[in-house]
Amino acid sequence: MKWKVQYERWRTKQDLDDTLKNDLLALTDHEKDLEECFYKNLEFGTGGMRGEIGPGTNRMNIYTIRKGAQGLAQYIKEAGAEAVKRGVIIAHDNRRMSKEFALEAACTLGANGVKSYVFKELRPTPELSFAVRELNCHSGIMITASHNPPEYNGFKVYGEDGAQLVPEDADRLIAMVDAVENELEVVTEDPEKLEHDGLLEWVLEEIDEAYLKQMSNIVMDKTLIDEMGEDLSIVFTPLHGTAYIPMTEALKRAGFSNVHVVAEQAEPDTEFSTVQSPNPEEREAFELAIKLGKEKHADVLIATDPDADRIGLAVKSHDGDYHVLSGNQTGALLLDYLLKKKQEMKTLPANGVVIKTIVTSELGRAIADSYNLKTLDVLTGFKFIGEKIRQFERSEKDTFLFGYEESFGYLIEPFARDKDAIQPGLLAAEMCAYYKKQNKTLYDGLIHIFDQYGYYFEDLASFVFKGKEGAEKMARIMTTFRRDIAEGNFSDDVHSIEDYKTGIRHIPAQDETEIINLPASNVLKIILKDGSWYCLRPSGTEPKIKCYFGVKGISKEDAEQRLDVIKNDVLQKVQSL
């Protein structure tokens, strides 16, 4: 078996890292676990790599980090001497081994003559994205696994524009990482020598200050904040992650002084000990914030994920309890307020564009349409939003206004080029003050949007399939759905079928096909005649298939009923495979 050859290569290495050597010894009598560690190389995809920490070629460890960094070093060297000189900025979050992995990457790059700027302390992903542009680096590395469980970590790569690499560039980098034949033999250099030689430089306060200064561009109505900022009660939790300093400082500088931080979740914690999952998409992550919110009579609760690129909001509903908004609902509120304020201030550009992903609610399009603004759909992954921003800057035909995805990621101003939790946190506080001045809550604002544009309801169901068997089952599910479509096994209420793997949109009633002008991706989307839709997408960062659903109803009850019907039909089929 091939995996046993890989295992022997590791087991017999004389100077193998002591911790990893002990981990291997502990797995000696557990063949299935060993196979999971070695049956393949940890995939380096378009967003980098992410996986469980541990020994083996299919795990995150110092050797797989070195392999990724060696591939990146080669990628930079092929770009020329100027790229090597500009170097790489590296940041890390609070996860297990994050700081160690960041330094390993720098020591590998340095051994190749590539300079690294490394954050002295943990910092958010959006600040890393900003720092790439601020320091004019060729690339950036973020050591994070976002909101994954504690046993995960990751290695994300950013291009010179501060966005994650688009497929064409990512494919070249992936090829160079894959060309590293033996991750155990990658050469590194001593960090003290690299510092002496000018190939390793530590950064922190200067980037913090530059990043926070940009936040003044997020404020839409300073007069409103001056009037309401002290009265508005805000509860914030960074969920043990990186957002504590930038979020509290941004709110303070804007004029929000009544901010209460959840003390139990303020400090970084590798184990995320107060939550089952550090994910602001889940109500459970808000439990302590809700408790504090009730004590402080908070108008809004804000939670960010560990690397602060996602944000969740909870607001008081009509029953007095806190309602955790979905990513689509938060996006609709932010977009509606942003466009409203820009129109009032006469700063709304006629060529403004809203960008969303193909699995994000159509409510955003309806809001943009009401302002005669264009909405663009891109594939899932914020790198595609970043790519569009770069294209806008080059052509100057369109102006970026707002980008978002249903998975709680938003960008308002493009000084960062990845989703940024600090930006929408600041705008959400201002938006909440806007409604409070009218004796309304953000929940009232959401209902007003539904009444104006229709009741757009969405949902998401995920199926986790770990390991080799899980990967095979995910492939089988996608193959089965595609086969049924090819054989015409779909109901009469289907309007169109979008297969992003083939790049074809099929409209059965007219027997017509259209080209989808987006990169190939293993995604299947079915749109029904009433505008409802569902979408199947294997995750690129986690071992799961995600099933997305969207409907539009004339009332809350109508939308809920439509959503239940479409969900039950699809999930029954997925579960049967």
Secondary structure, DSSP 4 states (H G I P E B T S, - for coil): -HHHHHHHHHHT-TT--HHHHHHHHHTTT-HHHHHHHHSSPPP-BTTBEEEEBSSSTTSBSHHHHHHHHHHHHHHHHHT-HHHHHH-EEEEE-SSTTHHHHHHHHHHHHHHTT--EEEESS---HHHHHHHHHHTT-SEEEEE--TTS-TTEEEEEEE-TTSSBPPHHHHHHHHHHHHT---GGG-----HHHHHHTTSEEEE-HHHHHHHHHHGGGT-S-HHHHHHHTTT--EEEE-TTSS-HHHHHHHHHHHT---EEE-GGGTS--TT-TT-SS--TTSGGGGHHHHHHHHHHT-SEEEEE-TTSS-EEEEEE-TTSSEEEPPHHHHHHHHHHHHHHHHHHTT---TTEEEEEETTS-THHHHHHHHTT-EEEEE-SSHHHHHHHHHHHHHH-SSEEEEEEETTTEEESSTTSSS--SHHHHHHHHHHHHHHHHTT--HHHHHHHHHHHH-EEEEEEEEEE--HHHHHHHHHHHHHHHHHHHHTT-S-TTEEEEEETTTTEEEEGGGTEEEE--S---S-EEEEETTS-EEEEEE-SSSSEEEEEEEEEESSHHHHHHHHHHHHHHHHHHHHH-
